[in-house]
Amino acid sequence: MIRITRVYRTVLPIEQERIGQVQEIFRQHFSAVAEYAETIPDMLENPFTYGYSSILLVSESQVGQVTGFSLLLVFPTLHSGLLDFIAARRDIRGAGTGTMLYEATREYARQHMLRGIYLESLPDDPSLVKDPAVLKENRQRLRFYESYGVRPIVGTEYETPIGPSPAPYLLFDGLDRPEPLRRSECRAAVRTILTKKYSHLVKPDYIERVVESILDDPVRFREPKYYKKEPSHDGQMLRNRPAWQFALVSTRAHEIHHVNDRGYVERPVRVGAIREPLLASGLFEDIAPRHFGDEHILAVHDGDFFRYLKAVCQRLHSKRPVYPYVFPLRRPQSRPKDLAVRAGYYCIDTFTPLDRNAFDAARASVDVALTAAEQVLEGRPLSYALCRPPGHHAERRVFGGFCYFNNAAIAAHSLSRYGRVAMLDIDFHHGNGAQNIFYRRSDVLTVSLHGHPNIAYPYFSGFADETGEEAGKGFNVNYPLPENAGAEMYLKTVEKAVRRIEKFSPMFLVVCLGFDILKGDPTGSFGLKADTLKTVGMRLALLNRPTLVVQEGGYNLRNLKTGAPAFFAGFAATIEKEIPSVSRKQK
């Protein structure tokens, strides 16, 4: 089984390993321009420098060996691209890898609304190629492309040599669209290709001569040479869809935690309201969670708290949940024996109940978050942990705010083993849990935008002067906002938060996402619209960091159905936007 995935950047160890294997394959096949392999990482990271975006797709075996790659250069203003290189590892040739990679590249182009892909292929003319082995290889390549209806453009001076070797043919794959290739479109593409790829070898007058030589409108193609009948492909070779989708991790185990009390808004239906429109969008691959050991929780939460929560839930047999109602000063030597009564020792409010399913549901929610974090480590640009119950109010030793374990903090701590992590909480309520857990650490930056604690839960934390202690001094940032903060103020504050994160320069971004910032939520009052969330998603994607999004609050079902697609559509629109706008000049 072979998997095809996209490498977006060079941040993660797994991305660096994939790129290293791509460079090895590149040197095997293209020794004459072996130095080009060294530029691939920079091409991925710095599209500004090159004036186009480099799309690197790799095929992998089950054991993680890169078996081939394709490198597509995308020119957004032309809505087209150049398939710069495609190659399979020499020792596995004949296994269909090249076909899978080419079909994956075509699928990428279609999904991103490109009008077509240009390709270069060395000639199959024996008068130009004297080496029989090279001629045979050239013919096989052109025969392969012709099987997709892709043939050389004829009647131009593109084949004018610029050295002793014959120049390549220029081919065009229209991606099965019925419209012909117009002269103006082809001229613009040829000018871009020659300028971006060959300007160090040819002079401007050469480029203009080739461009002006394209006279036919529509452009003419060579007559079929290898197939008398129009070939057809049914896509059977593409056994695995390219994995450039986001990951969505969720579990039905959350359904066992269903508190039927009047006014309890944290309901199972929330997950379906979010999940269904996201999967229908085509942006996500549905991933089932795997189970992780308790050590991940105990790295973040106090062991006594963990053991209490597990024990009390297992012993509660009544269908009626237990709500904490006595809140003593927390003295370890003075705790009642009755576990239900003791709940107030570990809780911060009176409306987060315990029942026999709370622990199991919270435990499953942790597995969702850790599985999503694992997807980020495997190279996903974004992974979404659709957690329920939520977690961002759970501190090291206490639960509350519908939260039992801090899913996002547990995942962030796990990611911190590989590099610095920035946590951004955009739920309406302060992310007191992450603040409490990481308050003395400098490797995890915690940033929260929320309703001012004078008017919003949890009331006793979230003030601007809470900035961290000891090693963590300066690494906790709070932006408390007024009760009716609108879109303009909110987005300006998001920009401040993002700039603080940019200064921190993390390897990973963890976003605590709450839809209670939207208008009509019963627990929030910012009154924002879905379009604002889309803008937030677009801005966060500009950080260009592997991103884990963890679901927190939001209790208006209509908001969940519109807010989630808006946020992720904004994120997707940015990472797939091939050249940033003029306003996004590098600093």
Beta strands, then each sheet from edge to edge (+ up, - down):
strand 1: 3-7
strand 2: 53-60
strand 3: 66-75
strand 4: 80-88
strand 5: 116-121
strand 6: 151-152
strand 7: 169-173
strand 8: 246-249
strand 9: 284-287
strand 10: 382-385
strand 11: 421-425
strand 12: 444-451
strand 13: 476-481
strand 14: 508-513
strand 15: 547-551
sheet 1: 1+ 2- 3+ 4- 5- 7+ 6-
sheet 2: 9+ 8+ 10+ 15+ 14+ 11+ 12+ 13+
end
